[in-house]
Every structure is written in structure tokens, then in C-alpha cells.
Amino acid sequence: MLIHFLREYNMKYLDINVTNHLPKITSSYLKNEDLVQSFFNRFCTIENFDKQIKEKKSNYNDNYRLVLKDVLVEQYSKIKNKSLQIKLIKSLTEKNTYTITTGHQLNLFTGPLYFFYKIIDTIKICDELVKKFPNNKFVPVFWMASEDHDFDEINNFKNSQKKFTWNMKSNGKVGEISTSTLKDTFQDLKQFFGDNNLNSKKIIDLFENSYIKNKNLSIATFELVHKLFGNYGLLILNPDNKKLKELLLKDFIDEITCQTCFKKVKVTNEKISSLGFKVQVNPRKINLFYTEKNKRDRIEKFGEKYKILNNGKIFSKDQIVNEIIKYPEKFSPNVLLRTCFQEKILPNLAYVGGGSEIAYWLQLKNYFQERKITFPILKIRSSVLIIRKKEEKKCKKIGVEVSDLFSDFSELSTNLIKRLNSDSFDLSKMKKILNQNFNELHELSEKIDKSFIGALRAQEKKQIKGLEKLEKRIVKAIKKDNKDKLDRLKKLQEHLFPNKNLQEREINFTEFFKDTGFQFVDILYKDINPFNSKFSVITI
């Protein structure tokens, strides 16, 4: 595995796709390969934001700014310590203000660590754009996926020692789930973290004030994210709002009557497949859900009728169009149509997403062109491994670099043993001598009798195989002698890569917050660079 391991200040950087975790098409996008350039508008460089600003300026309905302001003022009405947000909301009414957006599911207590990395990227892109384009204003926005209904994906979080789960069932929009059923989870949290440590108390207070003291998951997430990132000027938007959806009436009606999203994305998907990439999301003919209390059901067309699955309601074309006009809040976009919703109502320039998100955004350019909406610049979120100083010391004591830990353990342990015991079983000289001898024998056979060549090749293969077998036995024996060191190595790797997965996909912020408190966010803000496409290693 080729790893570029660089040091900058106190940071270490690796190849962004060091574990091959990115979808193939996202990896190609990251490299800005010609093969994928037809699937996006502008590549993510700070210089390209100049043209993006000009295009968005000419293609955005500035009347939406006042609607955004009204909705945001209402949503922030019960939030404390929001003076910075009030200024930012006011600035959105100005024609030279633009947004950079990220979005995420309403994971319990933020879920895995990459939740933080997406938001930090979004904030810091705005910081850089302010320096580059001082005549404009830039506002980071967190788009809440409050209409999602996949509760099983968001109902837990875990640190290195314990998994916390919200045990209940839900079929409707997750944002509407009552937090009253979280009392058992809260007691579990209190018992685990205790009150001996000031930062542990802060964790308990964060959970209690965000979840237990608010009525549903949307409000709880809104308050939690504000407490974590509000000081950095993040604006949070809950799109599950009638006023916002009224701006999408034509798009919702087009989805029902013309199925433009399905038609355009289907063509793009065929091209993506023909290039050898896997399609991330297959569009439905209708990419809208119909929602009622505790229910979010698909809409399907049967002949001339529109049926709400699992609901029993049936509409004619005119009836469902009238339903959209009268009750737009009842219609909820799926993962593909959500992108149109976001980019139409926001004066947005770029979207920050994970590898899989970027993969499905790359399916949507033709649909955006058809709907005459500016396609955003796509930014793959930063990836980070956080290690403690004591873990870095363990690496040095064992004799490995942090970068080595990204390898499979079998490969990692073998390389370590070879490195530490190179003189004990370096058979490379013997292999070299063996090759030289057989080369001479081959030359001799060519001169004397070519019929010997087949037998000679078989003997050469047998000898080399024998050496390789011997080498494996030596490695195995030395591993046995170094069992203690390898056990410590395995334990360290399993800690930093839980379930053989990236830390950022498994571990919750509480793992480090209990040691650092709110300084944890400051550390990430200081060290994450959204315009560096490397995999970051942060030591705390």
C-alpha cells in the first residue's frame, strides 16, 4: 500500500483514500479525472468559486431570501445565545450573501465523528471564501434531514467502551419523534459518565438540555448542534417547513406529473454504469413521499391514479396536484429530490458530503440543468483519525508508524517482524543467488539440449516455493517469540480502528470530549483544512 505521509505543523496527512473506503466514482472525482467531468459543473478549488458565485447570482431567485429569513427567525426564536446567528440571518437578505451547505441525518447525540468533520469543513470553507472574495458574505448552513424515516440508522451512538441505544419503533419522519422515550438512554448515559469529571458533567448536561428538555428529535438536534457549533457562525435549517416547500410547488408537481428526476437520472446512471462505476442511488419514478402523523409513505402511479402505499389513499392527477398546492408540507422529497429542494431555496455555492453522498450527487447534473438550478461545487468531507499522545508513544515503542496501522493486521504484523528481525530471515540474497544459478542453467540448456528447459523451470519453481515456505515458517516462529509485542499492536489497531472500520464511522465525539470538553471542537477547527484532500491524523 503506497502511503504519502507528510507532516505540517502538528498535523499528519495520508492519502485520502488510504483504506479504499471511497466509492470508485468519488475517488475518480477527487482526482478530477476526465472520465467523470461530465457529471459535475466545477471542481472544488477555491479559484472556481468566482465563476460559481457569478452563475448562482444570475440563476437564483432573490425573493427566496426573505422567506428564508422568516423561517430561520422562527426556528431560532427559542434558541439562546444566538446574536451571531441573528446577524447571519439578516445578511441572507442581501444579494451578495451566499451559503455553503452540509446535511446529515438526525443521529442520536450526533452519531459518528464524521458528523463533526462535515460541519467543520463547511464553516472553514466560508472562512477561506471571505478572504478570497471580500466583497461577498458566506454563511455555513447545516441542513437537517428531519424528514428521513430510517430510524434504525440513527438510534444509537458509541464510544470505545459502550454503545448507547434508543429503544423504540418509528415509521414516520424522525424529526417528529418524541424525545420523552429517551429517559432510559439518558439514565444509561448518566451512569456511564458519572459526575467526577467536569467534562463528563458537560456531556450529561448537553444530552439532558438538548433531548430530555425538548419535545422532539428535530428541536433536540437543532439545539445540540447550535451549542456545539453556534460560536463558529453555523446556521441550522430545518427544511420540514410549509413556507419553504411552497417554493417547490412547481418542482413537486413536475415530479408527480412528468417524473423528470427519474428520466434524467436514469440516463445519467446508464452512462455511469457504462464507464464501469457502480450507481449509488436508483431513482424511483416518483421521488416524493406522502406524510401524515407518524407515517411517511411512497407515492406510486397506477394507470391514471396515484396511490399512497401502506396508506390506502388514492388520488387522481388533478386531486394530487391540488393536494400539493394546498398542503405542500405533506410532501417529502427522497434523497435525490432533496438536493433540488436544497439548491433551489438556498443561495448555495457548494455542498460538503461524504464519499457516498458525492457519488449520488454526481448522478444529478442533468436533472439540475433541466430544472434550471445551479449545480453546486461538490466537496468531499475531510477524513480524520484522532489519536492520543499515549497511543502515539505506543506506536513508537512497538516500532510502527501511525500510517502502518491502516494496513490489514496480517500484513502489518509480518512487515513489523521482518523489519525488527531483518537479519534473522532475510532470504533475499539466497533468492538472488538461486535466480542467478538457474539463469546460467537456462543458458546451458539452450546450448546443449532444449528439452531440459521444461524440467529446469519446474525445478526452479519448486526451489523458490521451498524458500518462500521456509520464510513463512521463520516468520511464524518469530511471531511466536514476539507474541507480547504483536498482541499490543493488535490491541492498539483494534482500538483505533474499531470493528476494522475507520474511527470516524464508529466512534462518537464523547470519546474525546470527556478529556477535552468544548476544546475538542476548537482542535478540529484549528487543524482541519477543507482544501487539503489528504487524510488527517490529529494528535490530542
Buried (B, 14 or more C-beta within 10 A) or exposed (E): EEBEBEEEEEBBBBBBBBBEBBBBBBBBBBEEEEEBEEBBBBBBEBEBBEEBBEBBBEEBEEEBBEBBBBBBBEBBEEBEEBEBBEEBBEBBEEEEBBBBBBBBBBBBBBBBBBBBBBBBBBBBBBBBBEEEBEEBBBBBBBBBBBBBBEBEEBBBBBBBEBEBEBEBEBEBBBBBBEBEEBEEBBEBBBEBBEEEEEBBBBBBEBBBBBBBEBEBBBBBBBBBBBBBBBBBBBBBBBBBBEBBBBBBBEBBBBBBBEBBBBBBBBEBBEEBEEBEBEBBBEBBEBBBBBBBEEBBBBBEBEEEEBBBEEBEBEBEBEEBBEBBEEBBBBBBBBBBBBBBBBBBBBBBBBBBBBBBBBBBBBBBBBBBEBBEBBBBBBBBBBBBBBBBEEBBEBBEEBEBBBBBBBBEBEEBBBEBBBEBBEEEBEEEEEBEEBEEEBEEBBEEBEEEEEEBEEEBEEEBEEBBEEBEEEBEEBBEEBBEEBEEBBEEBEEBBBBBBBEEEBBBBBBBBBBBBBEBBEBBBEBBBBBBBBEBBBBBBBBB
